[in-house]
């Protein structure tokens, strides 16, 4: 792994993906490099154009506050239980601490209704302020502020001008955004760069607030500190609502919960797949996608994770978002949507950007929204079934959605699709897609029984039985192992979902043989590939890393087939690959341990929660008296 180095200037190396810190106010997000640079931030929301984009091109904007002449910090951490970061710096003669947060505040819309929120108001809201505070805790230090926004993905440099009196307030406008800089430092301009330098002695402290809405930023250091404390307490109170086992892995569960909350777009309840676009799945490669959207297939696992940890409100908000888009889609339900529920996500490339570590192209939008993926019906019906079991009621609105989506599954399950991995090669009869269609029919039949519609229950159950038999007849090879798609010899990690979704019980010999075959034949250094790129027509020739979600699925299925020791060992290994801040991207290079792909990745953290909870519960069962 490369050393931690500074970014933000042309020619500088890129920091490893895993070394970035993640900030969120549940409307926008930011990534903080080890150098103290904000290298990724989109405004006004997560999937808007970037204002700071130097993670994708060193000239696409950055924002640094830290000691002058020192690029590698002594340590970085989150204030425990929060999304507030502290970076500690040592330099000859002094120690400095920088604290970074996207501020949270009380609910703002007391005298007017919000134009963006679709979910029920809470006691808190995004303040739309990036706050950076620096203090000298020992000795003295020369510190420097450099803020160089470049709007619209690095196309439009900022033009700063002073506002107010003196040198403490400035504004930069571009792409419909008004960025306001408020600080107790004296700020000057060098082209599109707002900059300041000063000497801090022990006990001295300064603040810098960058804001982009009508809400007022902190006016002075005292108010900045007060609002930072409010934000810290907000996150700690939120985390305290959760139910976490007293276990050595609890910190991983808590950081994953905080990350999922940070990837949740508060106004709609949608969970973004990741905070970034185009971080490469292969170093220098072309498997670079925009993940700042929400996938329907994430919904079942997200609900399970949120419900398991006691976050019913968040689970319900995501569920209501899913039902909103399903209700709006009286015709075809898409596999993915914008965070605000928009349907069209046109894909294009930003050829003026060099890409992370020269991985091109840089893409925005995602044309996979137009693909036929048959898992969508099972995902939404599985989510509705989980919600109904939690609430013990099935109202007319949900029932209408159930009927539509189950009937769509019944109409289309016999046709090929692009599969859950969104391959851009020829459509196939993917095993996982057939299994998800079975989920739609099976859970639909159960919901019909709850509803008292026995006619539909019987018809849907017959269809589920037919799908089940079809998969067993066409997706199992001569070894008794499930293959990637009908007629294939290749394995696919999505087959690990067969016991997780209840398609077959874990004690079925075919399940055990499939899990062990994937563990032996579809892994690199114990980490699971989603498929062998040489055996699957996915439209690309480049290789990719191991998919961390698939490795966590392996942990869960090993527990289910009573291979607890093996599951525990693999889980420990996966947790050791976490970033220094306990975050995960999408993939891991099994040879170097380097994290690859967009970051942080919601699906990885969801799978982590599920796998860790499976192991902990199995350990508890193992320790119970009489089970020796």
C-alpha positions as CSV (number, residue, x, y, z in Angstrom):
1,X,0.0,0.0,0.0
2,X,1.3,3.5,-0.8
3,X,2.2,5.9,2.0
4,X,-0.4,8.5,2.9
5,X,0.3,11.5,0.9
6,X,-1.3,14.9,0.2
7,X,-3.6,15.6,-2.7
8,X,-5.1,18.6,-4.2
9,X,-2.4,19.9,-6.5
10,X,-1.5,18.9,-10.0
11,X,1.0,16.0,-10.1
12,X,0.4,14.8,-6.6
13,X,-0.2,11.0,-6.1
14,X,-3.6,9.8,-5.1
15,X,-4.2,8.6,-1.6
16,X,-5.4,4.9,-1.3
17,X,-9.2,4.7,-1.4
18,X,-9.3,3.2,2.1
19,X,-7.5,6.1,3.6
20,X,-10.3,8.6,3.1
21,X,-12.6,9.7,5.9
22,X,-16.4,10.0,5.2
23,X,-18.5,12.9,6.4
24,X,-22.3,13.2,6.0
25,X,-25.2,15.4,7.1
26,X,-27.7,12.9,5.4
27,X,-28.1,15.3,2.4
28,X,-24.5,15.7,1.2
29,X,-21.3,13.9,1.8
30,X,-17.6,14.6,1.7
31,X,-14.4,12.6,1.6
32,X,-11.4,13.7,3.6
33,X,-7.9,12.6,2.4
34,X,-5.2,11.8,4.9
35,X,-3.6,15.1,3.9
36,X,-6.5,17.0,5.4
37,X,-7.9,17.8,1.9
38,X,-11.6,17.6,1.2
39,X,-11.2,15.9,-2.1
40,X,-14.8,14.9,-2.9
41,X,-18.0,16.9,-2.2
42,X,-21.1,17.4,-4.3
43,X,-23.7,20.1,-3.7
44,X,-26.4,20.5,-2.8
45,X,-26.9,16.8,-2.5
46,X,-24.9,13.5,-2.8
47,X,-25.6,13.0,-6.5
48,X,-25.2,16.7,-7.6
49,X,-22.1,17.9,-9.6
50,X,-18.9,18.1,-7.5
51,X,-17.5,21.3,-6.0
52,X,-14.4,19.5,-4.7
53,X,-13.4,16.7,-7.1
54,X,-9.7,16.2,-6.8
55,X,-10.2,12.5,-6.0
56,X,-11.0,12.3,-9.8
57,X,-8.6,14.9,-11.1
58,X,-6.0,16.9,-9.2
59,X,-7.3,20.2,-10.7
60,X,-11.0,19.6,-9.9
61,X,-11.0,21.4,-6.6
62,X,-10.0,20.8,-3.0
63,X,-10.2,22.3,0.5
64,X,-7.4,21.9,3.0
65,X,-6.9,23.2,6.6
66,X,-3.8,22.0,8.4
67,X,-0.2,22.7,9.3
68,X,1.9,24.3,6.6
69,X,4.6,22.0,5.2
70,X,3.4,18.8,6.8
71,X,1.3,16.4,4.7
72,X,1.2,13.1,6.7
73,X,-0.9,13.2,9.9
74,X,0.0,11.4,13.1
75,X,-3.5,9.9,13.4
76,X,-7.0,10.1,12.2
77,X,-10.2,9.0,14.0
78,X,-13.9,9.6,14.4
79,X,-15.0,11.0,17.7
80,X,-16.5,7.8,19.1
81,X,-20.1,7.2,18.1
82,X,-20.2,10.1,15.5
83,X,-19.6,11.1,11.9
84,X,-17.2,13.9,13.2
85,X,-13.5,13.4,12.3
86,X,-10.4,14.4,14.1
87,X,-7.0,14.6,12.4
88,X,-3.9,15.0,14.6
89,X,-0.7,16.5,13.3
90,X,2.8,16.5,14.7
91,X,5.3,19.0,13.4
92,X,8.6,20.2,14.8
93,X,7.6,22.4,17.8
94,X,3.9,21.6,18.1
95,X,0.8,19.4,17.9
96,X,-2.3,20.4,16.0
97,X,-5.8,18.9,15.9
98,X,-8.3,19.5,13.0
99,X,-11.9,18.6,13.6
100,X,-14.2,18.2,10.6
101,X,-18.0,17.8,10.4
102,X,-21.0,18.4,8.2
103,X,-23.1,20.1,10.8
104,X,-26.5,18.8,11.9
105,X,-29.0,21.1,13.6
106,X,-32.5,21.2,14.9
107,X,-35.4,21.0,12.4
108,X,-35.4,24.2,10.4
109,X,-38.8,24.4,8.9
110,X,-41.0,25.5,11.8
111,X,-42.8,28.3,9.9
112,X,-42.7,26.9,6.4
113,X,-42.9,23.4,4.8
114,X,-39.7,22.0,3.3
115,X,-39.8,21.7,-0.5
116,X,-37.4,18.6,-0.5
117,X,-38.5,16.4,2.4
118,X,-41.0,13.6,1.6
119,X,-40.6,11.8,4.9
120,X,-42.0,12.8,8.3
121,X,-40.1,15.6,9.9
122,X,-37.7,14.7,12.7
123,X,-36.1,16.7,15.5
124,X,-33.0,17.3,13.4
125,X,-32.0,18.5,10.0
126,X,-28.9,19.1,7.9
127,X,-27.4,22.6,8.5
128,X,-25.7,22.7,5.1
129,X,-22.4,23.7,6.6
130,X,-19.0,22.1,6.4
131,X,-17.2,23.1,9.6
132,X,-13.5,22.8,10.0
133,X,-11.9,23.7,13.3
134,X,-8.2,23.7,14.2
135,X,-6.5,24.1,17.5
136,X,-2.9,24.0,18.7
137,X,-2.7,21.6,21.7
138,X,1.1,21.9,22.3
139,X,3.9,24.2,21.2
140,X,3.2,26.3,18.2
141,X,2.4,25.7,14.5
142,X,2.2,27.7,11.3
143,X,-1.2,26.7,9.7
144,X,-2.7,27.3,6.3
145,X,-6.1,27.4,4.8
146,X,-6.5,26.6,1.0
147,X,-10.0,26.4,-0.4
148,X,-10.3,26.0,-4.2
149,X,-13.7,25.0,-5.3
150,X,-14.2,24.1,-9.0
151,X,-17.8,23.8,-9.9
152,X,-19.6,21.3,-12.2
153,X,-17.1,18.4,-12.0
154,X,-14.0,20.6,-12.4
155,X,-15.3,22.7,-15.3
156,X,-15.8,26.1,-13.7
157,X,-13.2,27.6,-11.4
158,X,-14.5,29.7,-8.5
159,X,-14.4,33.5,-8.5
160,X,-14.1,34.7,-5.0
161,X,-15.1,38.1,-3.6
162,X,-15.1,39.5,-0.1
163,X,-18.4,40.2,1.6
164,X,-19.1,42.0,4.9
165,X,-16.3,44.0,6.4
166,X,-12.7,43.0,6.7
167,X,-11.2,39.7,5.5
168,X,-13.4,37.1,7.3
169,X,-16.2,36.5,4.8
170,X,-16.2,35.6,1.1
171,X,-18.5,34.1,-1.5
172,X,-17.9,32.1,-4.6
173,X,-20.7,31.5,-7.2
174,X,-21.0,28.8,-9.8
175,X,-23.4,26.3,-11.3
176,X,-26.3,27.7,-9.3
177,X,-24.4,27.3,-6.0
178,X,-23.4,30.2,-3.7
179,X,-20.5,29.1,-1.5
180,X,-20.0,31.2,1.6
181,X,-16.8,31.1,3.5
182,X,-16.9,32.4,7.1
183,X,-13.8,32.3,9.3
184,X,-11.8,34.0,12.0
185,X,-8.8,33.8,9.8
186,X,-7.8,36.6,7.4
187,X,-8.6,35.3,3.9
188,X,-7.2,36.5,0.6
189,X,-7.5,35.3,-2.9
190,X,-5.0,33.9,-5.5
191,X,-7.1,33.4,-8.6
192,X,-9.7,30.7,-7.7
193,X,-8.0,29.9,-4.4
194,X,-9.1,31.4,-1.1
195,X,-6.1,31.2,1.3
196,X,-4.9,32.2,4.7
197,X,-1.9,31.7,6.9
198,X,-1.4,32.3,10.6
199,X,0.7,31.1,13.6
200,X,-1.1,29.3,16.3
201,X,0.3,28.9,19.8
202,X,-0.7,26.5,22.5
203,X,-4.4,27.0,23.3
204,X,-5.1,29.0,20.1
205,X,-8.0,27.8,17.9
206,X,-9.6,28.9,14.7
207,X,-12.7,27.9,12.6
208,X,-13.7,27.8,9.0
209,X,-17.3,27.3,7.9
210,X,-18.3,26.7,4.3
211,X,-22.1,27.0,3.7
212,X,-24.4,26.8,0.7
213,X,-28.0,27.5,1.8
214,X,-30.1,30.1,3.4
215,X,-29.2,28.8,6.8
216,X,-26.7,31.0,8.6
217,X,-23.2,29.5,9.3
218,X,-21.5,30.0,12.7
219,X,-20.7,33.6,13.2
220,X,-17.7,33.1,15.5
221,X,-15.6,30.4,17.2
222,X,-17.9,30.1,20.2
223,X,-20.9,29.4,18.0
224,X,-19.0,27.1,15.8
225,X,-18.0,25.0,18.9
226,X,-21.5,25.0,20.2
227,X,-22.9,23.7,16.9
228,X,-20.1,21.1,16.7
229,X,-21.0,19.8,20.1
230,X,-24.7,19.7,19.0
231,X,-23.6,17.6,16.0
232,X,-21.5,15.2,18.1
233,X,-24.4,14.7,20.5
234,X,-26.8,14.2,17.6
235,X,-24.8,11.3,16.3
236,X,-24.2,9.8,19.7
237,X,-27.8,9.9,20.6
238,X,-28.7,8.4,17.2
239,X,-26.3,5.5,17.7
240,X,-27.6,5.0,21.2
241,X,-31.0,4.1,19.7
242,X,-29.4,1.0,18.2
243,X,-29.2,-2.5,19.7
244,X,-25.6,-3.7,19.5
245,X,-24.3,-6.9,21.2
246,X,-21.6,-6.7,23.8
247,X,-19.0,-8.3,21.5
248,X,-15.4,-7.4,20.3
249,X,-16.9,-6.8,16.8
250,X,-19.4,-4.2,18.1
251,X,-17.4,-1.3,16.9
252,X,-17.6,-2.6,13.3
253,X,-21.4,-2.9,13.6
254,X,-21.6,0.6,15.0
255,X,-19.4,2.2,12.3
256,X,-21.4,0.3,9.6
257,X,-24.7,1.6,11.1
258,X,-23.3,5.2,11.1
259,X,-22.1,4.8,7.5
260,X,-25.5,3.5,6.3
261,X,-27.2,6.4,8.0
262,X,-24.7,8.8,6.4
263,X,-25.5,7.3,3.0
264,X,-29.2,7.8,3.6
265,X,-30.7,10.8,1.8
266,X,-32.8,12.2,4.6
267,X,-35.5,14.0,2.6
268,X,-36.6,10.8,0.8
269,X,-35.2,8.0,2.9
270,X,-33.3,6.5,-0.1
271,X,-30.0,4.8,0.7
272,X,-27.2,5.6,-1.8
273,X,-25.1,2.7,-2.9
274,X,-22.0,4.8,-2.3
275,X,-20.9,8.4,-2.0
276,X,-18.7,8.5,-5.1
277,X,-18.5,7.9,-8.8
278,X,-15.9,6.2,-10.9
279,X,-13.5,5.0,-8.2
280,X,-12.0,2.1,-10.2
281,X,-12.7,-1.6,-9.5
282,X,-9.4,-2.4,-11.3
283,X,-6.3,-0.1,-10.7
284,X,-6.1,2.1,-13.9
285,X,-9.0,0.2,-15.4
286,X,-12.3,1.0,-17.0
287,X,-14.8,-0.6,-14.6
288,X,-15.7,2.8,-13.2
289,X,-19.4,3.5,-12.4
290,X,-21.5,6.1,-10.7
291,X,-23.0,4.6,-7.5
292,X,-24.6,7.7,-6.1
293,X,-28.1,6.3,-6.6
294,X,-30.3,3.8,-4.8
295,X,-30.9,0.2,-6.0
296,X,-34.2,-1.6,-5.3
297,X,-32.2,-4.8,-4.7
298,X,-30.5,-3.2,-1.7
299,X,-33.9,-2.8,0.0
300,X,-34.4,-6.2,1.5
301,X,-30.9,-6.4,3.0
302,X,-31.1,-2.8,4.2
303,X,-34.4,-3.4,6.0
304,X,-33.0,-6.5,7.6
305,X,-29.9,-4.7,8.8
306,X,-31.8,-1.7,10.1
307,X,-34.5,-3.8,11.8
308,X,-31.9,-6.1,13.3
309,X,-30.0,-3.2,14.9
310,X,-33.2,-1.5,16.1
311,X,-33.4,1.3,13.6
312,X,-37.0,0.9,12.6
313,X,-37.4,4.5,11.7
314,X,-34.6,4.3,9.1
315,X,-35.9,1.0,7.8
316,X,-39.4,2.4,7.4
317,X,-38.2,5.5,5.6
318,X,-36.3,3.5,3.0
319,X,-39.3,1.2,2.7
320,X,-41.7,4.2,2.1
321,X,-39.2,5.5,-0.5
322,X,-39.4,2.1,-2.3
323,X,-43.2,2.0,-2.2
324,X,-43.3,5.6,-3.4
325,X,-41.4,4.8,-6.6
326,X,-43.2,1.5,-7.0
327,X,-46.6,3.3,-6.8
328,X,-45.4,5.9,-9.3
329,X,-44.2,3.3,-11.7
330,X,-47.6,2.0,-12.7
331,X,-45.8,0.4,-15.6
332,X,-42.3,-1.0,-15.3
333,X,-40.4,-0.8,-12.0
334,X,-36.8,0.2,-12.5
335,X,-33.8,-1.5,-10.8
336,X,-32.5,1.9,-9.5
337,X,-33.5,5.5,-9.0
338,X,-32.1,8.9,-8.2
339,X,-32.1,9.7,-4.5
340,X,-35.0,12.0,-5.0
341,X,-36.9,9.2,-6.8
342,X,-36.2,10.5,-10.4
343,X,-36.3,7.8,-13.0
344,X,-33.9,9.0,-15.7
345,X,-30.2,8.6,-14.9
346,X,-28.5,9.2,-18.3
347,X,-24.9,8.1,-18.4
348,X,-22.1,10.1,-19.9
349,X,-18.3,10.4,-19.5
350,X,-16.4,13.4,-18.2
351,X,-13.5,13.3,-20.6
352,X,-11.8,16.4,-19.1
353,X,-11.1,14.5,-15.9
354,X,-8.1,12.2,-15.6
355,X,-9.8,9.9,-13.2
356,X,-8.6,8.5,-9.9
357,X,-5.0,7.4,-10.4
358,X,-5.6,7.7,-14.2
359,X,-8.5,5.3,-14.3
360,X,-10.8,6.3,-17.1
361,X,-13.4,7.0,-18.2
362,X,-15.0,9.0,-15.4
363,X,-18.8,8.4,-15.6
364,X,-21.8,10.2,-14.3
365,X,-25.2,8.7,-14.5
366,X,-25.7,5.0,-14.9
367,X,-27.4,3.5,-17.9
368,X,-28.1,0.3,-16.0
369,X,-31.3,2.0,-15.0
370,X,-32.6,0.9,-18.4
371,X,-31.6,-2.7,-18.0
372,X,-34.0,-5.7,-17.5
373,X,-33.0,-7.2,-14.2
374,X,-35.5,-9.7,-12.9
375,X,-34.3,-9.5,-9.3
376,X,-36.3,-6.2,-8.8
377,X,-39.6,-8.0,-8.2
378,X,-38.3,-10.3,-5.6
379,X,-36.5,-7.5,-3.8
380,X,-39.5,-5.3,-3.5
381,X,-41.9,-8.1,-2.6
382,X,-39.4,-9.4,0.0
383,X,-39.2,-5.9,1.5
384,X,-43.0,-5.6,1.7
385,X,-43.2,-9.0,3.3
386,X,-40.6,-8.1,5.9
387,X,-42.4,-4.8,6.6
388,X,-45.8,-6.5,6.9
389,X,-44.5,-9.1,9.3
390,X,-43.1,-6.2,11.4
391,X,-46.4,-4.3,11.3
392,X,-48.8,-7.2,11.0
393,X,-51.0,-5.4,8.5
394,X,-51.3,-5.1,4.7
395,X,-53.2,-2.0,3.6
396,X,-54.8,-1.3,0.2
397,X,-51.9,0.8,-1.0
398,X,-49.3,-2.0,-0.4
399,X,-51.6,-4.7,-1.8
400,X,-51.9,-2.9,-5.1
401,X,-48.1,-2.8,-5.4
402,X,-47.9,-6.4,-4.4
403,X,-50.3,-7.5,-7.1
404,X,-48.6,-5.5,-9.8
405,X,-45.1,-6.6,-9.0
406,X,-45.9,-10.3,-8.5
407,X,-47.8,-10.4,-11.8
408,X,-44.9,-8.8,-13.6
409,X,-42.6,-11.5,-12.1
410,X,-45.0,-14.2,-13.3
411,X,-45.1,-12.7,-16.8
412,X,-41.4,-12.3,-17.3
413,X,-39.5,-14.9,-15.3
414,X,-39.0,-17.3,-18.2
415,X,-37.1,-14.6,-20.2
416,X,-33.4,-13.9,-19.9
417,X,-32.1,-10.7,-18.3
418,X,-28.8,-8.9,-17.4
419,X,-28.6,-10.3,-13.9
420,X,-27.9,-8.7,-10.6
421,X,-24.3,-7.9,-11.6
422,X,-25.7,-5.8,-14.5
423,X,-23.5,-7.4,-17.1
424,X,-23.3,-5.6,-20.4
425,X,-22.9,-8.7,-22.5
426,X,-25.7,-10.9,-23.8
427,X,-28.7,-11.5,-21.5
428,X,-28.9,-14.9,-19.9
429,X,-31.2,-17.1,-17.8
430,X,-29.3,-16.1,-14.6
431,X,-29.9,-18.4,-11.6
432,X,-30.1,-15.6,-9.1
433,X,-32.7,-13.8,-11.3
434,X,-34.9,-16.9,-11.3
435,X,-34.5,-17.2,-7.6
436,X,-35.6,-13.6,-7.0
437,X,-38.6,-14.2,-9.2
438,X,-39.4,-17.2,-7.0
439,X,-39.1,-14.9,-4.0
440,X,-41.7,-12.5,-5.6
441,X,-44.1,-15.4,-6.1
442,X,-43.5,-17.2,-2.8
443,X,-43.7,-14.1,-0.6
444,X,-46.5,-12.8,-2.7
445,X,-48.5,-16.0,-2.0
446,X,-47.8,-15.5,1.7
447,X,-49.0,-11.9,1.6
448,X,-52.1,-13.0,-0.3
449,X,-52.9,-15.4,2.5
450,X,-52.5,-12.6,5.0
451,X,-54.8,-10.5,2.8
452,X,-57.3,-13.3,2.6
453,X,-57.1,-13.5,-1.2
454,X,-57.0,-17.3,-1.4
455,X,-57.4,-17.4,-5.2
456,X,-54.3,-15.4,-5.8
457,X,-52.4,-17.2,-3.0
458,X,-53.0,-20.5,-4.7
459,X,-52.1,-19.3,-8.2
460,X,-49.0,-17.5,-7.1
461,X,-47.9,-20.5,-5.0
462,X,-48.3,-22.8,-8.1
463,X,-46.1,-20.3,-10.0
464,X,-43.5,-20.3,-7.2
465,X,-43.4,-24.1,-7.3
466,X,-43.0,-24.1,-11.1
467,X,-40.1,-21.6,-10.8
468,X,-38.5,-23.6,-8.0
469,X,-38.6,-26.8,-10.1
470,X,-37.3,-25.0,-13.2
471,X,-34.2,-23.8,-11.3
472,X,-33.5,-27.2,-9.8
473,X,-33.8,-28.7,-13.3
474,X,-31.7,-26.2,-15.2
475,X,-29.3,-24.5,-12.8
476,X,-27.6,-27.5,-11.1
477,X,-24.6,-29.2,-12.6
478,X,-23.7,-32.9,-12.4
479,X,-21.8,-32.2,-9.1
480,X,-25.0,-30.9,-7.5
481,X,-23.7,-27.3,-7.6
482,X,-25.7,-24.3,-8.7
483,X,-24.1,-22.5,-11.7
484,X,-24.2,-18.9,-12.8
485,X,-26.9,-19.4,-15.4
486,X,-28.7,-22.0,-17.3
487,X,-26.4,-24.0,-19.6
488,X,-23.2,-22.6,-17.9
489,X,-20.4,-24.4,-16.2
490,X,-19.2,-21.3,-14.4
491,X,-19.8,-20.5,-10.7
492,X,-21.3,-17.2,-9.5
493,X,-21.2,-15.9,-5.9
494,X,-24.9,-14.9,-6.2
495,X,-25.7,-18.5,-5.6
496,X,-24.8,-17.9,-2.0
497,X,-28.2,-16.1,-1.8
498,X,-30.1,-19.4,-2.2
499,X,-30.1,-20.3,1.5
500,X,-30.1,-16.6,2.6
501,X,-33.4,-16.1,0.6
502,X,-34.9,-19.4,1.8
503,X,-35.0,-21.0,-1.7
504,X,-33.5,-24.2,-0.2
505,X,-32.8,-25.0,3.5
506,X,-29.2,-24.8,4.6
507,X,-29.1,-28.6,5.2
508,X,-29.9,-29.4,1.6
509,X,-26.9,-31.2,0.1
510,X,-27.0,-28.9,-3.0
511,X,-26.6,-25.8,-0.8
512,X,-23.7,-27.3,1.1
513,X,-21.9,-28.4,-2.1
514,X,-22.5,-25.0,-3.7
515,X,-21.1,-23.0,-0.7
516,X,-18.0,-25.3,-0.5
517,X,-17.5,-25.2,-4.3
518,X,-17.5,-21.4,-4.3
519,X,-15.2,-21.3,-1.3
520,X,-12.7,-23.6,-3.0
521,X,-13.0,-22.5,-6.7
522,X,-14.2,-18.9,-6.7
523,X,-11.9,-17.3,-4.2
524,X,-8.5,-15.6,-4.1
525,X,-6.8,-16.0,-0.8
526,X,-10.2,-16.9,0.8
527,X,-11.9,-13.8,-0.5
528,X,-14.8,-14.4,-2.9
529,X,-15.0,-13.2,-6.5
530,X,-18.5,-12.5,-7.9
531,X,-17.5,-14.6,-11.0
532,X,-14.4,-15.3,-13.1
533,X,-14.2,-12.5,-15.6
534,X,-12.8,-15.0,-18.2
535,X,-15.9,-17.2,-17.8
536,X,-18.7,-14.5,-17.9
537,X,-19.5,-12.2,-20.7
538,X,-19.9,-9.0,-18.8
539,X,-18.8,-6.7,-21.6
540,X,-15.3,-6.0,-20.3
541,X,-11.9,-7.6,-20.7
542,X,-10.3,-6.3,-17.5
543,X,-10.1,-8.2,-14.3
544,X,-11.6,-7.0,-11.0
545,X,-10.9,-7.5,-7.3
546,X,-12.8,-9.8,-4.9
547,X,-16.3,-8.5,-4.0
548,X,-16.4,-7.9,-0.3
549,X,-20.2,-8.3,-0.1
550,X,-19.8,-11.8,-1.6
551,X,-17.2,-12.6,1.0
552,X,-19.5,-11.5,3.8
553,X,-22.3,-13.7,2.1
554,X,-19.8,-16.5,2.4
555,X,-19.5,-15.9,6.1
556,X,-23.3,-16.0,6.5
557,X,-23.7,-19.2,4.5
558,X,-20.8,-21.0,6.3
559,X,-22.7,-20.3,9.5
560,X,-25.9,-21.7,8.0
561,X,-24.2,-25.0,6.9
562,X,-22.7,-25.4,10.4
563,X,-19.1,-24.4,9.5
564,X,-18.9,-21.9,12.3
565,X,-15.1,-22.1,12.9
566,X,-14.5,-21.5,9.2
567,X,-17.1,-18.6,9.2
568,X,-15.5,-17.0,12.2
569,X,-12.0,-17.2,10.7
570,X,-13.2,-15.7,7.4
571,X,-15.1,-12.9,9.2
572,X,-12.0,-12.0,11.3
573,X,-10.0,-11.8,8.1
574,X,-12.5,-9.6,6.4
575,X,-12.7,-7.3,9.4
576,X,-8.9,-7.0,9.3
577,X,-9.2,-5.5,5.8
578,X,-11.4,-2.6,7.1
579,X,-9.9,0.9,6.5
580,X,-8.2,2.6,9.4
581,X,-11.7,4.3,10.0
582,X,-13.5,0.9,9.7
583,X,-14.9,1.7,6.3
584,X,-15.2,-0.5,3.1
585,X,-15.2,0.1,-0.6
586,X,-16.8,-2.4,-2.9
587,X,-13.8,-4.7,-3.6
588,X,-10.5,-5.9,-2.1
589,X,-7.4,-6.8,-4.1
590,X,-6.6,-10.1,-2.5
591,X,-2.9,-9.8,-3.3
592,X,-2.3,-6.4,-1.8
593,X,-5.3,-5.8,0.5
594,X,-5.9,-2.6,-1.4
595,X,-9.6,-1.5,-1.4
596,X,-11.1,-0.9,-4.8
597,X,-14.3,0.7,-6.2
598,X,-16.7,3.3,-4.9
599,X,-16.4,4.3,-1.3
600,X,-17.9,3.9,1.2
601,X,-20.1,1.1,-0.2
602,X,-23.5,0.6,1.4
603,X,-24.0,-3.0,0.2
604,X,-20.7,-4.0,1.8
605,X,-21.6,-2.6,5.2
606,X,-25.1,-4.1,4.9
607,X,-23.5,-7.6,4.3
608,X,-21.1,-7.0,7.2
609,X,-23.9,-6.4,9.6
610,X,-25.7,-9.5,8.5
611,X,-22.6,-11.7,8.6
612,X,-21.3,-10.4,11.9
613,X,-24.7,-10.9,13.5
614,X,-25.0,-14.4,12.1
615,X,-21.6,-15.3,13.7
616,X,-22.4,-13.7,17.0
617,X,-25.8,-15.5,17.3
618,X,-24.3,-18.8,16.3
619,X,-21.6,-18.3,19.0
620,X,-24.3,-17.6,21.6
621,X,-26.2,-20.7,20.5
622,X,-23.0,-22.7,20.8
623,X,-22.4,-21.5,24.4
624,X,-25.8,-22.4,25.7
625,X,-25.9,-25.2,28.2
626,X,-26.9,-28.6,26.9
627,X,-25.6,-27.9,23.4
628,X,-22.2,-29.4,23.9
